[in-house]
């Protein structure tokens, strides 16, 4: 499990300039609209200090009762990434085959996913951690408590993604751990109280990704009194 380190008390902009990294946005709107999902990365390693900046941003996300029901696993070495890719790949192959997909398509999709894991300079695995949440005698409120925690985890991930982009990094968001959290815990020998929810590849983009159009705001607002 990732343990908190001593993070320098510097602003994002000052850190980026000291490290010679580009400052990508001068305001929040530019930062939000500039962030993109990248699948291919350069081989250049990501400094630990930048990963810690991302995790520090995640730490400030809103959470139910202020309990911060998330933990983060960081991988940068080849061996654990390969072990994770192999064990998750076996599970995903079974799922794709159950869906009746052609063998060639299954193999192609598996290899692309495997390469995303292996070739990312760093991986962050956000995990749900429910141990510190309130306990209720009825299932309805307990499920609602879990939903709040999941929403909070999403906010923490978004903080990470925006901070990464501000620091000159790029990221993706892979949801594969949602379908096999126990496999991820087994592959990485994690505490089974952790529930892996995503894989966030982190690095320097090797190519600019194609960006999907966003729905117009008028489509998304269903009521505005």
N, C-alpha and C positions, 0 to 999 in steps of 0.2 A: 504494500500500500504506500502511496506517495506520502511522505511526511513533510510538513511545512519547514521551509528553510528560512534563513534570515534574508529578507528581500530589501534591497537598497531603497531608501526613502527618497526616490526621485520621481519626477513626473514622467509620463510617457514621452512627451515631446523632448524633454531634456535628455532622457536615456537614448532615444533614437538618434539625436544629433551627436551625442558623445560617441555612440557606437558607429557613426558614419552611415546610418540607415536612413532611407527616405521617409520623410513625414508625409503620409499620403493624403491627409485631410486636414483642413483648417477649421472644420466645424462638424458637428454631429451628423447633419444631413448628408454631407459628402461621404462621411465614414460609412454610414448605413447603406447608402446607394452604391458605394464603391466595392464593398465586400463581395467576393465571388467564390464559387465552389470549384476547386481545382482537383484534377485527377492525376496529373503528371508533375513530378517534382525533380528539381536538380539534385545531384548527389551531395551537395553542400550541406554539412551538418548544421543543426540549429543550436545556438548557444543555450546552455542551461538557464542563463539569466533571462532570456526571452520567454522560455517556457514558464518560468516562475512568474514573470509579469502577467502572462495569460491566466495562470491559476490564481494570482492575486485578484485579477479582475473578476473571476468567477466567484471568489469568496464574498464579494459585495452584492451578489444577487439577492433579491428578496426571497424569503423562505418562510414556511408555516411556523409560527411561534418563534421565529428566529433560530430554529434548530439546525439549519444548514444540512439537510438530509442527503448529502452527496459526498462522495470521496472520488479521488482521481488516481488512476494508474498511468504512469508515464513509461513508455518503452522507446529506447533508441538503439539497443544492441540487436544484432542480426539474429542471434539464437532464439530469444523469446518471441520475436516477431515471426520467425519461421515456424516455430512450434504452434503459435496461435493460428497462423494461416492454414497449417495442415489440419489441425483438429476442427477448426470451424468449417473448413472446406469440405471435410467428410460429411458433416451434418447438412450443409447446404446442398451437397450433391444428392443426398437422400431426398431432401425436400423437393428439389427440381425434378427428380425422377418421378416422385409421387404425382407431380403436376402433369406428367405425361409429355414433357418437353423432349425434343430430339436430342440424341446423345451428343451430336456435334455442337449444338447450341449450348448444352449443359457444360461441356468442356470449355468452350470459349468464354462463357460467363464466369466460370470458376477461375480460369487463368487470369482474366482481367482483374477480378477481385483479389486474387492472390498477389498479383504484382502491385496493386495499390497498397497492400499491407507491407510487402517486403521492401518496396522502393521508397516509401515515405521516410524521410530522415528521422522523424519522431512520430509517435502515436500517443494520443491521450485517450484513455478509456474512462468516460464519466460513468460512475456507478451510483445507483440509488442506494441509500443507507437509511433504513426505517427504524433502527433500534431506539432512537431518541425521541420519536414522535409520541403524541398523546395516545392513550389506549382507551377504547370504548367497549362496552359490553355488547353492542349490536354491530352486525356486519355492515350495515348501511353507512354509519358514520366512520367506521374504520376504513372502508373503501374510499370514502370521501377524503379522509386524511391522506391516504396513499396517493389519490389523484392530485391533491395539493402539492405533495412532495414531487411528483412527476412534473407538474407545471413549473415548479421551482428549479428543478434540474434543467429544464429547457431554457430558463432565464439565465442560469449559470453558464450554460454552453454558449448562448448568444453573446454574453459578455466576453467569453474567451475568444470567439470568432472575431468580434470587432476589435479587441485588443491586438490579436495577431495581425490583422490587416493594418492597423495603425503602426505596428512595429516593422512593417515591411515584409511580413510573412504572408503565406496563403494557407488555406485549410480546405478540408472537405468535411462531409458529415455522412458516415456510413452507419446504417441502423442494424447491421447484421447481428450484433450481440443480443438484440431484443429477442431473437428467435432461438438463441441457445446460450442463455446466461450461465447455465451450469457448466457448459463446455469451456467457456472463457475462464471461469474460475478454476476449473480443473487444469487447463493448459498452463495457466500462470501461477497456480498454487495460491490462489487468493482466499481470503476469509469468505466462507460461504454466506455470510450475512450481507455481503456486497452483491448487488444485482446490476451487472453491466448492461448499459442501455445503448451505447454508441461507441463508434471508433472515430476519432478525429485525427486524420493525417495532417501533419504540420511540416511545412518546408518552404522552399522558394520555387515558385511556379516555373516549370520548364516551357510552358506555352500558355498563351491566354485562352481561357475556356470560352466556349460559346455560351452566351447567357440567354436564358429563357425570358420571354416577355412576361411582365406582370399583368394581372387582371386590372382593369381600370378601377379606381376607387369607387365609382358609382355602382359597380357590380358587387363590391364587398360590403357596402353599407346597406343593411336591410331596414334600418329604422334610425331616424335622426330627428327627434322632436325639438 
